[in-house]
Every structure is written in C-alpha cells, then in structure tokens.
C-alpha cells in the first residue's frame, strides 16, 4: 500500500514589499526583489486555512483523521490554533486537531507524524515573519502558508509516494526567540554553517542508505532553512552538487520559514512528471531529509491555484510605512471611531458553523439562501424548515458598495460591499486585498478567511470578500 502526498495547496499573500523600499526609507538594508507580506487582517492561522482550501479544491479529498498546524508565529499561546483551522474547514468534531509549534522544524515533525500514520492527515504550515526594521531578517523573510494532505492510496490517488526519511539532530545555538520578543536573534553564521554541514552529510547519507538510492537517482532537491549560508552550502555537504535544485523562490517572496519547504515542494509538483524523485532537505535545529517519487497520478492532478500564479498575481506597491504599521512597529492614529471590542465566547461557540465555516441556511421549500442562517425564510415565511448550506467556496458579484473612512481599521479606508452569491444568497461583507479605486458594481469576488480584529488578546476570525483575479 503506497503512502505519500494526496494533495497540496499554498497561500502566497497578495501584497509584496519591494526590498529597495527599505533602503530608501532607512538608508541601509533592502536589496533587490520583493518579499510577500501578509495583510493586516492575515496571520499564520488564516493563511494555513487558505492554503488548505486550495488543496481541498484541487482533488477529491477525504476527511482527515487529524489536522496539524505548524508555525513559529502562532497567533495564540495556551490555546490550540488548529481548532480554528478545523472549524473553518467545517470538519466534524471527531477529527483531531493539534498544534506543532516552536521552530521551523515543527513542519517536519508534523509531516513525519503523518507519514508514519495509517490514516489521512492534513498539515497546515504558515508564518508571519519579520525582524527589526533594517535587519537581515526583515529583508530576507516573507509570509506564506502551505498545506499538504498525507494518506494512502486507499484514501485517494497518491501523487507522490514516500520512499523514506532520515534525520540528524544536534543541540547548538543557531536561532532563538524568547516569549514576548518581536524578533529572533541569530548566532554568528559561520559557526551555524559548520554544524549544519556535518548534519546534512549525516542525514543525506542515511537517507540514501534507507531508500537504496544515490544522488544520480534524484531529479530535484529542495533545500529549506532559515540559515542562508548553510542552505547555500548544503548541496556540497550532502553530495548533491550535481542534482538540479528546485526553483529559488526567495527573491520573489522571501524565506517563508515553517512553510518554505512545502511551498517549494508544491512549486516542484506543479510541473512534475511521473517517476521523478524529489528530495526535501530541511535545515532547522538539525537536518531532516524526506524523499518522494511522483506517480502516474500526478498527470491528472491540477492545483486549484498554482504557486507561480499566486506569485505573479501579487501587488508590489505596498509602502514601507504601511508594512511597519501592520507589523506593529509604527503605532499610528486610527480613524476616530470607538476602539473595537473582543468577541464574547458563548455566542462565538453557539455559531461556530457560521462564524468559522461560513455555513448559511437554505429553505427546503423555496430554496432561499440565508446569510447568516435564519429560522424564518425570507420567501414564504416557513419556520424551522432549513438545511445547512456551505458558502465559503461559492463566488459572488458586487451589487453595491461604499467606502468608509471613519470605521476602525489598521488599513483604512474600509470597503463594504453587498454581494450576491451564485445560486442565491445576499450578504454585506468587507472587501480585502483591494484598492478603493478598483471596486465597481459587477466585480466578481470570492470569500477568504481573515482575522477581522484583535481586542483584549482575542482574535476575531470571520470571512471577507476578495476580488477574483
């Protein structure tokens, strides 16, 4: 029974920050290219949700037994972030959800746990990465999410079969961040590089021995890690210097941390042919090597949103001062409306299907769709004769809109739109990832899972409309 990757998805945020904008503002730092920037209403949880939604639209996905969330920048501590992902995907309560967090190696931990399971497992990984203004981390980092479903061929066609894994672990000081810090610290790079080289040699040697492969059998190698020098020298250390490397995405989106290996893997699988051996080498507090071989099923797999399309669809006009505001380094005066209040626990719990899953109701007699769900139908007045109707993946059209320059927002003005869903249902929503000048009646939109606001430490997640591009 083959086990491996059943499907995958990524979420590269719409906004880009040009690195030369950093140098223009600060007189140093910067560089060429761009980095992906999570919007003010995105975080690691919401990006993992969006990546998972891409994956689930790409194939006939089974309901997983487990949902793992991997991140270095989880929105909550002392609360399971994976539960929000579970709710947004409208999974039953029997599906287990858990966080695997703390370092970029968390993603490897989740993938390894899934590969050694016997049931389908969904993994979402995402980071909102930054550093102090002008730092190397600020320049080289990026924000993104990735999701992969691991399973066996009895669950769905396996598009990339798992051939084997190997790891090398060693305690050394490379990168660290204490709770409460808003940036990480890094030890001297030459020291970390020398340690990583030994670990790469050990892990790749073990992987070749386990899989009975050699470097000549590998078609593509992916190196992922936050230590740039170690990643550059890893091919030589692992005896992989002659193996073609996966496309380097850091110039366009930056190093996206916990999700970087999976984003690069998704980019590779987007263009893969059957029988190709792909080796993923992850450098994070050790070295982990995972080997896959694509199957004949890869020819029939089409991502609902390929990585290249997401990268090319970005907007690189983001101002550096806006970026600093979104990241909390600039405390700017908001629009003059009362500060937002945090959502209360009881009503949020009673309305989980609506709030997180965007599940409306449909009158069984008239077919009228209600958003939010109602007990009394707007057509015919039938009472308590409704069925749930998931609406998160249904596209809509803007019927009318308004630009609100007074409502509280980290990125004013707020764009409010009234949208009509295909097949029925009208809803008033906030529009995100859009410029006020581009909004028009008739614009096509889709729904996206976002963090509406944070108040008193509580994140208020819900759904917004975003343009179909």
Buried (B, 14 or more C-beta within 10 A) or exposed (E): EBBBBBBBBBBBBBBBBBBBBBBEBEEEBBBEBBBBBBBBBBBBBBBBBBBBBBBBBBBEBBEBBBBBBBBBBBBBEEEBBBBBBBBBBBBEEEBBBBBBBBBBBBBBBBBBBBBEBEBBBBBBBBBBBBBEBBBBBBBBBBBBBBBBBBBBBEBBBBBBBBBBBBBBEEEEEBBEBEEEEEBBEBBEBEEBBBBBBEBBBBBBBBBBEBBEBEBEBBBBBBBBBBBBBBBEBBBEBBBBEEBEBBBEBBEBBBBBBBBBBBBBBBBBBBEBEEEBBBBBBBBBBBBBBBBBBBBEBBEEBEBBBBBBEBBEEBBBEBEBEBBBBBBEBEEEEBEEEEEBEBBEEEEBEEBBBBBBBBBBBBBEEBEBBBBEBBEEBEEEEBEEBBEBBEBBEBBBBBBEBEEBEEBBBBEBBBBBBBBBBEEBBBBBBBBBBBEEEEBEEEBBBBBBBBBBBBBEEBBBBBBBBBBEE
